């Protein structure tokens, strides 16, 4: 990534959370299911991201060949997930052209490589924020896109998953969302798809986290064994000392 692009990316990460939480109001975030140990869920999340998100949002810190760490083969990645690059070692860049995005949205949609980490706050983890956000869109004819969001008021992003979830409306008396037109999926099935997508974004923010967890468990097991051996040696050396 070039220096100028890196600067713009880091500035986007810095300013977006500030904009959302500037009011200081606490947010009610639903707990995101943890799917980090479920390769099938992460593979499904990768498919959802490529099909619904990659048109506008890239993962410039993740190369396509890292998707093999989710249990996919190089050929599966090439055939089913790699639509914005020619070589499997290239980053997961956006499908749309930057100048087109600026024309459509006024600004370029942010890169999502670190969004799960950047959205963490005192209200919950970044995964909790994303899980709640992707389930909180509702119809709003006052907005140019026709959509608004409960936890991100006046968001510029349209609800790209509306066909799966259906159409929600905000009850201004109860301040709750109501499903007015069902989507292709039941509410529970939609929540599962969102959990998989969020899980993939969490993985994308730190692909090596799973390996480090396994390594940490191995180190702990080694230390426990080492403690047992050391304690046995200590008893053997000092058994005749009063």
C-alpha positions as CSV (number, residue, x, y, z in Angstrom):
1,X,0.0,0.0,0.0
2,X,1.3,3.4,-0.9
3,X,2.1,6.0,1.8
4,X,-0.7,8.3,0.8
5,X,-3.3,5.5,0.7
6,X,-2.1,4.3,4.1
7,X,-2.5,7.8,5.6
8,X,-6.1,8.0,4.2
9,X,-6.9,4.6,5.5
10,X,-5.6,5.3,9.0
11,X,-7.4,8.7,9.1
12,X,-10.7,6.9,8.2
13,X,-10.3,4.5,11.0
14,X,-9.6,7.3,13.4
15,X,-12.4,9.6,12.4
16,X,-15.3,7.1,11.8
17,X,-15.5,5.9,15.4
18,X,-15.2,9.5,16.7
19,X,-18.1,10.6,14.5
20,X,-20.4,7.8,15.7
21,X,-19.6,8.1,19.4
22,X,-19.1,11.8,19.7
23,X,-22.3,12.3,21.6
24,X,-21.1,10.0,24.3
25,X,-24.5,8.2,24.5
26,X,-24.3,4.5,25.4
27,X,-25.3,2.1,22.7
28,X,-27.2,-1.2,23.3
29,X,-25.2,-3.8,21.3
30,X,-26.3,-7.4,20.9
31,X,-23.6,-10.0,21.7
32,X,-22.1,-11.4,18.5
33,X,-21.8,-15.2,18.3
34,X,-18.2,-16.4,18.3
35,X,-17.6,-18.4,15.2
36,X,-13.8,-18.2,15.1
37,X,-13.4,-21.9,15.7
38,X,-15.9,-22.8,13.0
39,X,-14.2,-23.0,9.5
40,X,-17.5,-23.5,7.7
41,X,-18.9,-20.3,9.2
42,X,-15.8,-18.3,8.3
43,X,-15.9,-19.7,4.8
44,X,-19.6,-18.7,4.5
45,X,-18.6,-15.2,5.9
46,X,-16.0,-14.9,3.2
47,X,-18.5,-15.8,0.5
48,X,-21.0,-13.2,1.9
49,X,-18.3,-10.5,2.0
50,X,-17.2,-11.1,-1.6
51,X,-20.8,-11.2,-2.9
52,X,-22.3,-8.3,-0.9
53,X,-19.5,-6.1,0.4
54,X,-16.5,-6.2,-1.9
55,X,-18.1,-4.0,-4.6
56,X,-17.5,-1.0,-2.3
57,X,-15.4,-2.1,0.7
58,X,-12.0,-3.7,0.3
59,X,-9.8,-5.7,2.7
60,X,-6.5,-4.3,1.5
61,X,-4.6,-5.9,4.4
62,X,-5.8,-9.4,3.5
63,X,-4.5,-11.3,0.4
64,X,-6.6,-13.8,-1.3
65,X,-4.2,-16.7,-0.6
66,X,-4.8,-16.2,3.2
67,X,-8.3,-17.5,2.7
68,X,-6.7,-21.0,2.4
69,X,-6.2,-20.7,6.2
70,X,-10.0,-21.1,6.5
71,X,-9.7,-24.6,5.0
72,X,-10.1,-23.6,1.3
73,X,-7.8,-24.7,-1.5
74,X,-6.2,-22.3,-3.9
75,X,-8.5,-23.5,-6.6
76,X,-11.6,-23.0,-4.6
77,X,-10.5,-19.4,-3.8
78,X,-9.8,-18.7,-7.5
79,X,-13.1,-20.2,-8.7
80,X,-15.5,-18.9,-6.0
81,X,-14.0,-15.9,-4.3
82,X,-11.4,-14.2,-6.3
83,X,-13.1,-11.6,-8.5
84,X,-11.0,-8.4,-8.1
85,X,-7.5,-9.8,-8.8
86,X,-5.6,-11.8,-11.3
87,X,-3.1,-13.5,-8.9
88,X,-4.0,-15.2,-5.7
89,X,-1.3,-13.3,-3.8
90,X,-3.0,-10.0,-4.5
91,X,-4.9,-8.0,-1.8
92,X,-8.7,-8.1,-1.7
93,X,-9.3,-4.8,-3.3
94,X,-12.7,-3.3,-4.2
95,X,-14.5,-4.1,-7.4
96,X,-15.7,-0.5,-8.1
97,X,-13.4,2.2,-9.3
98,X,-12.4,4.9,-6.7
99,X,-13.6,7.8,-8.9
100,X,-17.0,6.1,-9.3
101,X,-17.3,5.6,-5.6
102,X,-16.6,9.3,-5.0
103,X,-19.2,10.2,-7.5
104,X,-21.8,7.9,-6.0
105,X,-21.2,8.4,-2.3
106,X,-19.3,11.7,-2.1
107,X,-16.5,9.8,-0.4
108,X,-14.8,6.5,-0.8
109,X,-16.3,3.8,1.5
110,X,-13.7,2.8,4.1
111,X,-11.5,-0.3,3.9
112,X,-12.8,-2.9,6.3
113,X,-9.5,-4.7,7.1
114,X,-9.5,-3.5,10.7
115,X,-13.1,-2.5,11.2
116,X,-13.8,-5.1,13.8
117,X,-10.9,-3.8,15.9
118,X,-11.7,-0.1,15.3
119,X,-15.3,-0.4,16.4
120,X,-14.5,-1.8,19.8
121,X,-15.6,0.5,22.6
122,X,-16.9,0.5,26.2
123,X,-20.3,-0.5,24.8
124,X,-19.0,-3.8,23.5
125,X,-16.5,-5.4,21.1
126,X,-16.2,-4.5,17.4
127,X,-17.9,-7.7,16.6
128,X,-20.9,-6.7,18.7
129,X,-21.1,-3.4,17.0
130,X,-21.0,-4.9,13.5
131,X,-23.5,-7.7,14.4
132,X,-26.0,-5.1,15.7
133,X,-25.4,-2.6,12.9
134,X,-26.0,-5.1,10.1
135,X,-29.3,-6.1,11.8
136,X,-30.5,-2.5,12.5
137,X,-31.3,-1.0,9.1
138,X,-34.7,0.4,8.5
139,X,-36.6,2.2,5.8
140,X,-36.4,6.0,5.9
141,X,-37.8,8.0,3.0
142,X,-36.0,11.2,4.3
143,X,-32.7,9.7,3.5
144,X,-31.2,9.8,0.0
145,X,-30.5,6.1,0.0
146,X,-33.9,5.2,1.5
147,X,-32.3,3.7,4.5
148,X,-31.2,4.6,8.1
149,X,-29.7,2.7,11.0
150,X,-30.6,2.7,14.7
151,X,-27.0,2.6,16.0
152,X,-25.5,4.7,13.1
153,X,-28.0,7.5,12.5
154,X,-28.0,9.0,9.0
155,X,-25.5,6.4,7.7
156,X,-24.6,6.9,4.1
157,X,-24.5,3.1,3.4
158,X,-27.6,1.4,2.0
159,X,-28.8,-1.9,3.4
160,X,-27.0,-4.3,1.0
161,X,-28.5,-7.4,2.7
162,X,-32.1,-6.3,2.6
163,X,-33.1,-9.1,0.2
164,X,-32.0,-11.6,2.8
165,X,-33.4,-9.8,5.9
166,X,-36.4,-8.1,4.4
167,X,-37.7,-4.5,5.1
168,X,-37.8,-3.1,8.6
169,X,-39.5,0.0,9.9
170,X,-38.8,2.0,13.0
171,X,-41.7,2.2,15.5
172,X,-41.2,5.8,16.8
173,X,-43.4,5.1,19.8
174,X,-41.6,2.0,21.1
175,X,-38.3,2.9,19.3
176,X,-38.1,-0.7,18.2
177,X,-37.6,-2.2,14.7
178,X,-40.5,-4.1,13.1
179,X,-40.2,-6.5,10.1
180,X,-42.8,-5.2,7.7
181,X,-41.8,-7.2,4.6
182,X,-40.1,-10.6,5.1
183,X,-36.9,-11.4,3.3
184,X,-35.5,-14.5,1.8
185,X,-34.4,-15.8,5.2
186,X,-36.2,-16.1,8.5
187,X,-34.9,-13.7,11.2
188,X,-32.9,-16.5,12.9
189,X,-31.4,-17.6,9.6
190,X,-30.5,-14.0,8.8
191,X,-28.9,-13.5,12.2
192,X,-26.8,-16.6,11.5
193,X,-25.6,-15.2,8.1
194,X,-24.7,-11.9,9.8
195,X,-22.8,-13.8,12.5
196,X,-20.8,-15.6,9.8
197,X,-20.0,-12.3,8.0
198,X,-19.0,-10.6,11.2
199,X,-16.9,-13.6,12.2
200,X,-15.0,-13.3,8.9
201,X,-14.4,-9.6,9.4
202,X,-13.0,-10.4,12.9
203,X,-10.7,-13.0,11.4
204,X,-9.7,-10.6,8.6
205,X,-8.6,-8.0,11.2
206,X,-6.1,-10.5,12.7
207,X,-5.8,-13.7,10.7
208,X,-3.0,-15.1,12.9
209,X,-5.0,-14.9,16.1
210,X,-6.1,-18.5,15.9
211,X,-2.6,-19.7,15.5
212,X,-1.5,-17.6,18.4
213,X,-4.2,-19.0,20.6
214,X,-3.2,-22.5,19.8
215,X,0.5,-21.6,20.4
216,X,-0.5,-20.1,23.7
217,X,-2.3,-23.3,24.8
218,X,0.8,-25.3,23.8
219,X,3.1,-23.0,25.8
220,X,0.8,-23.3,28.9
221,X,0.8,-27.0,28.6
222,X,4.6,-27.1,28.3
223,X,5.0,-24.9,31.4
224,X,2.7,-27.1,33.4
225,X,4.8,-30.2,32.4
226,X,8.0,-28.3,33.1
227,X,6.7,-27.3,36.5
228,X,5.9,-30.9,37.3
229,X,9.3,-32.1,36.3
230,X,11.1,-29.2,38.2
231,X,9.1,-29.9,41.3
232,X,10.0,-33.6,41.1
233,X,13.6,-32.8,40.7
234,X,13.5,-30.4,43.6
235,X,12.0,-33.1,45.8
236,X,14.7,-35.6,44.7
237,X,17.6,-33.2,45.3
238,X,16.3,-32.0,48.7
239,X,14.9,-35.3,50.1
240,X,17.9,-35.9,52.3
241,X,18.3,-32.3,53.5
242,X,16.6,-31.6,56.8
